């Protein structure tokens, strides 16, 4: 398509054993990471150095639904552990 398309992303968020669904149109660092296979990204971002969490992503592009789907696990703990 000769236009800009903003694909939705839906992530099942896992934090302290609870699951919720987060929806939006952007996920930090998704396209700065190399996919592990076509349309599949697995990566983590460590925000613990600034009081956040270690975020572990597993995201796939669903071609039929034209959207990204996956999981993000928020892990608490000290930076560098």
Buried (B, 14 or more C-beta within 10 A) or exposed (E): EEEEEEEEBBBBBBBEEEEEEEEEEEBEEBEEBEBEEEEEBBBBBBEBEEEEBBBBBBBBBEEEEEBBBBBBBBBEEEEEE
